[in-house]
Structures are given as structure tokens and as C-alpha cells.
Amino acid sequence: MKLTITRQNLHQGLAAVAASIPTRTTLPVLSNVLLETDDNALWISGTDLDVSIRIKVPAQIAEGGAITIPGKKLQELTRELPDEPVDLHVRGHQVEIDCGYSRVKLNGLPSEEFPNLPAIEFEEGWKVPEKSLLALINATSFAVSNEESRPILNGVLWELDDPLMSMVATNGHRLARMSVKVESTGGGRADLIVPPVALAQVARLYDGDGEVTVARGGNHLGFSSGDKEVYTRLIDGKYPNYEQVIPKDNDRTARVKRTAMEAAVRRIAVVASASTRRVKMSFESERVHLNAMTPDLGEAHDEVELDYEGEGLEIGFNANYLLEVLRNMPADEIRMAFKTAERAATIEPADSDLDYLCLIMPLRLVD
């Protein structure tokens, strides 16, 4: 293999796949990136066996071939090279790198030792606007569970069905669901449970301007825009019926500025209990009173103006869960709805066409 590539293209390609290179592994080849030539381009791939990333960058190919070389070291080297063309020449299992006056040789491993990427037929997949996909990921992924006892909740449920697609995430105490309309998904109906780490890589790689093809192959899911590909294992199992826990009869409502509520909760959370993170909220017609107290630390009180309809209500929430929802809510004004202090509360954009809903289970006000 022999090629010439700009330092910038090589660096951008390596930076894109770097997140898929494991920091510790018992398989030496997983610390490497796979370099493969393709016409006037170089494919760079990295994997940790759960998530794989493959990037295509322009290059002048003099001689085709493939090899794996240490990914982090190549990235470090490329970062320090002068901004001049980089020549790569493979001799046996060693790569010679020439750039300006710099000459470096890195030992590699045969490309045959690199794990095969999942076999996925993208022609049979769904066509998804990047903007819609990124909106779903950003609005829901924060709500997944980190507990190993319920692995099904460690993933994001992705419901694909022409002309609507939705993502749902929950840890049993909070839930986030968002739906967007698409012209045509093209691949029929599917319910997929996707690891959030893979969705994070998709959100990092795509800029929201184009279209992504999403396709399934066995227990793997692939994302492709032609020059960027992400592959991930799906989580096996049946996702719980989340519709059952979303209340339909919450009749006490509050409209409030999102930033004002977020700032007040953030201030109150400073003295909230480290174990429960509980914040007490007392709603009345024109304001909500927020209180938190920890016996060995102190207490705090704050107020936020709002429009409230219904009987007065005192309810407690985990401050961390509430802040995550407020931070990710894409609206200047939100609508909070309640039934009782023991029932789940919902939070939605107050005036928006967005089909977005978050749910938070309350905490008991007395221990």
C-alpha cells in the first residue's frame, strides 16, 4: 500500500474513529485502526467490538492495500506533523510515514486480524434526515438507566414507522419521549433498542445537514451517509410498555419560563440531601416555592413566578432528574402537569409543535 494524503484529512479521519478505540483491551489489534484503500480515498476504521466507526477521506492512491497500525499513536503523530502532504508506504507489517523532514516507522498488524465489520445491506434501510435523528438523540438519551439489573433499560427504544419515528428512554424514575415526522423511512416498521454510546457517536459524527441511511443486519444496526459509517450491537429483549406509565388525566398545570425554573432548582440543589437529592415544590396560583433541607448542612428557599391552574400542590422531586429534563427541554416556556403528590408529573414544551414529553416520578416528602 502506498498513498499520499493531506495531514488535515488524515487527522480528521483519525479523530473521528478515535472514540471507538478501547483504552484497555486484551486483543492488541483493537488498539489499532484499519487503513484500507478505495479508488481515490482511504477508509479508516476503529472498533471496540460493540461500536465500530468507519470514515472515508480523500487520498491519492499509488498502490492499493490494507494494514492496521496503532490508532492513538498515529493520531498523536499526525497532530504534531507539519501541515504538508503525508506519504504512507507499507512494507511488510510496517508503515513508513514521511511528512516534510519527518520520517517515522510504526509497526502494524495484518489487516486480516482486524474484526470484520457487520454485514449490513444499506439499500434495504431507512432514510432518515440527520436533523431529525440528532434531535431525537439529544432529547432522550440522557434518560437511560445505568443499572445493570435491568439491561433493557440501558438502551434507547427507537420506533421506526412511516411517517413517524420516535425515541424513548427511561430508568424507571424518569422518562423522555420524542417523535418526529419523516417523509418516508423506507424500511418498514421496526422497534430497535440501541445503546446510548452508539447514538452519542452518531450525534458526534453527523452535523445535521444531510440524510443518513439506517439499516439492520442480524443483531447489528448500521448508520451510513456514504463517507461516515457507525455500527453497533443492538440490545436484545422487549422494551416495557411505556405508554402505561404516562398519565392522561393530570389536571393541575403550570406554565413557567424554563430558564427561571432551571436556575432556581440549581440553586436549591446545593443544599439538597446527597442521598435523595429531594427538592420540595409548593405550587400556588402565581408562583412556586422551592425548598430543600439537609440537617447537617442547612436549608434553602427560592421562588419562581408562573401561571398555575388547579388546587394547590406540594410535591417532591429528585433535583438531578428535574435539572436534566429542564436542561434538555427545547423550549423557552414549559408546561408541567400533575395529578397528586404521589403520581407522575409530565413536562412538555408549552407552545411548540414538538411532540416531546418528559415524565418524572415524585419523591415522598417525608421519610
N, C-alpha and C positions, 0 to 999 in steps of 0.2 A: 504494500500500500504506500502510495506517495501522493501528497497533495499540498496545496498552498491555500491558506485561509487567513483572513484578517484577524488581528488579535481581538478586536471588538466582537466579531461574530463567534469566535471560539470561547471567549469569556462569557458572553451572554448565554450560549448553549450550555456551558458547564454550570453556570449559576442556576439555570432553570432546572437541571436534573439533580443538583446537589442535595436538595431536601429529601430525595429518595435513597440516598446513600446512608446505610446504617453506621452509627458511630462505633458500635461494637458488634462483631459477628464472628462465628466460628468458621464461616466459609470465606476464605481470602478473596475469592472472585467478587463477592458482594461489595467489597471496598473499592472495586474498580468500576469504571464506566466503559461501556461498549461503544467503540467507534466503528461505523460502517459507511462505506462509500455508496453513493447512489447518483449516477449521472454527474451533474454539477452541484452536488450537495453532500454534506456529511451528516449522518444521523448519529446523535449522541444519546445513549440510554443509561439509565440507572434504576436499580430496584432494591427493595428490602424483602422481596418475596410477597409482601402484602400489597404494596403500592409501587407501580412502575411508571416512570416518566420517559418519554422519547421525544427528542427535539430535532428538527431538521434545520440546518444552517447552510447558507451558500458557501461553496468552496470550489477551487479549481483542481479537478481530479486528474492526475497524471497517470496513476496506476491504482486500480481498484483493490479492495481487500477489507479485512476486519481484524480488530485486535481489542483487547481490554487492557487498560492501564489505570493506575491508582487515581481515583477521581479527585479526592481532596488535594493531593499533591499537584496534580495537573492544574487544578483551579488556582491554587496558591501561586504556582509558577506563572500562569497566564496573567494573573493580576499584576505581577511585577515586571512583565516583559515590556519592552519599548513598543510604542504604537506604530509598529511596522508589520509587514506580512510575515506570517509564521509558516515555516515549512515543516511538515511532518513526514518522516520516512521510516517505514517499518523494516527492520532487519531481524528476521527470526522472531523472537518474542521480546524484542527491544525496540523502543520508539526513539528516534533521533529528532530533536526539536531544535530548529535553527531560527533565530529571530534577531536581526541586526548583528551585533557581535556576540550574542549569547548562543552557546551550544550546550544542550542538556540531553542526557540519555536517561530514559526511565524504563525499568524492567516491567514487562507486562505478562499477561497470561493469554493462552489461546482463546479465541472468540467462542470456540465450541464449549468451553467450560461455563460460559455465561448462561444463566437460566433463560429458557425460551419465554418470550412474552406470550400472553394468552392469545389464542387464535380466535379472532372476532371478525365477523363479516359486517363492516360498517355500511355496506349497501342496503342492509336489511334493518337499519336502525331508525331512530327518531331524529328529526331535525329540530333543534332547539335554539332559539335566539340566545346568544350569550348574555345579553342584558337581563332577560327573564331568569335564566339559570342562576346568575350571580345574585339576583335579588332574593330568590328562594333560599339559597345557601346562607346568605348573610342574615336573613330574618329568622332562621330556625336552628341552625347548627349549635348555637350556644346552649340550647335546652336539653341536649342529650345527657344521658346518665353516664357516670364514671364508675358505677358499681359493677363488679364482676359477677355478682349473684344473679343479675338479670341481663345477660349479654344481648338480648334482642333490643333492649332499650339503649344500648351503646351505639346504635346506628340511627340514621335519619330515614324515615319512611318516605319514599319518593313514588307518588302515584302519577302514572302517565296515562292519559286517556284523551284522545282528540275530542274537543278542542281545549281541554283543560289539563293543567298539571299542577300538582300540589306537593309540598313537603311538610312533614310533621316530625317533631322531636319532643320527647318528654323524658323526665326522670321519675315520674310518679308524683312529684310535688309541684311541678310547673310544666307547662305545655306551650308550644308555639306551632302555629299552623298558618301557612300562606298558600294561596292559589293564584295562578295567573292564566290568562287565556293565551293560547298559541294558535296560529292559523292551521297548522297540521303537524302532529307529531310523527305521523307516517309509519310507526311501527306497531300500531295496535295497543291494546290495554296491557299494562304491567304494573305490578307493585314490587318495588325494589327496596331493600334495606341496605343502605350504603354507609360505610364507616365515615365519620366526620373528617378524619385525617385525609382521606382521599378527596373529599369535597373541598377541604382547605387548599389542597394543591391545585384543584381546578380553579378556585377563586383567585389563586396567586398567579396562575399562568395566563388566564384569559382576561382581556381588557374590556369586554362588554360590547364590542363594536360589530362582531360578526355573528356567525352561526356555528354551532357545534353539533356534530353527529354523535349520538349516543347509541350504543349497541351492546347486546348481551351475548356472551358466549359461554355456555355452561354456567359455572358459578362465578363468572367474572363479568365486570362491566367495563366498557371502554369509552373514552371521550376522544374525539378527533376533530381537528379543524384543518387537516391537511399537513401542517408542519408542526403541530403540537399534539401529542397523544398522552393520555393518562389511563392507566389500567389499575383496577382494584378488585380484590375479592369481595363478594357480597356476603352479608351476614345471613345465615340460614335460619328459618323459623317463620312463624306467623306473628305479625305485629298485633298488639292488643287493639280492641275496638275503641279507639279514642273518642269516637262520636258520643259514646255513652256517658263520658265524664264531662262533656261540655254542656253547661246549664243553658236551658232555653227560656227560663222564667225569671231571670234576675231583673227585678223591677225597681231597685234603688240605683240611681245613676248619678254620676258626677262627671262634669266636663271641666278639664283643667289643663293649663299650659304644661307641656311635658318637661321643659327645661326647669320650670319653677319647682315642680314636684321632685324631679331628679335631684336638684340641688339641696332641697330640704331633707330628703331621705339620706343623702350622702352625709349631711351634717349630723343628723341624728344617729346614724350608724356608727359614729365614732365611739359612742358610749354604750352601744348595744352589747348584750351578752355575747361573749366569744363562742359559746356553745349553741345558743338558739338563734342569735342574730335578730332577735324579735324587736319589731317596731310596732307600737300601738297607734292606730289611726282612728280618730273620732270625727265622724262626718256630721256636719250640720248644714243649714241652707246655703250659706255663703262662704264657708271655709272648712278646712280640715285641720285638726290639731294632731300633731305628731309627737309622740313621747317614747323615750327609751330610758331604762334604768338598769344599772348593774350595781348591786350593793357595795362591792368593794372598789368601785370605780367612780360612780356618780350618776347623774341623770341629766337629760336634755329635753327641751321642748321647742317646737317650731310650729309655724302656721303657714298655710298656703290658701290663697283665695281661689274659689271655684264656684261653679253652679251645680247645686245638688238638689235632686228631686227624690222624695220619699221620706220615710221615717228615719230619725237619727240612727246612727250605727257606730258601734265600736268594734273594731276588728284588728287582728294582729297578722303581720306578715314577716317572713324572713327577708331582712333588708337586702341581702345579696341577690336573692331571686328577683325582688322588685326592681333593683337597680339594673340588672341585666335586661329585663323587659323594657324598662324606660330607655335604656341606652340604645337598644336596637329597634325601637318603635319609630318608623319613618314618617313622623307627623309632628307638627308644631303643637297641636292640641289633641288630647286623648279623651276617650270615653271609658270610664270604669263602671262596671255594673256588679251589683251584689244582690243577694237574697237574705242571708243571715250571716252571723259571725262564724258559723260552722261550715258554710257552703262555699264552694269555689267561686272566686271572683274572676271576671274577664276584663281584659284591657284591649281596646281597639283604637285605630285612628278615628278621631271624631268626625272629620269632614274629609273623606277621601274615597276614591274609587277602589282603593286597595282592598283585596279580600284577605285581611290579615287579622288574626286573633291570637292573643296570649291568655293563658289561664294560670292562676296561682292558687294553690291550696292555702287556707289560712292556718295560723298557729293559735293554740289556746292562749288566752290572755292570763290565765292563772295556772300555776304548776301544781 
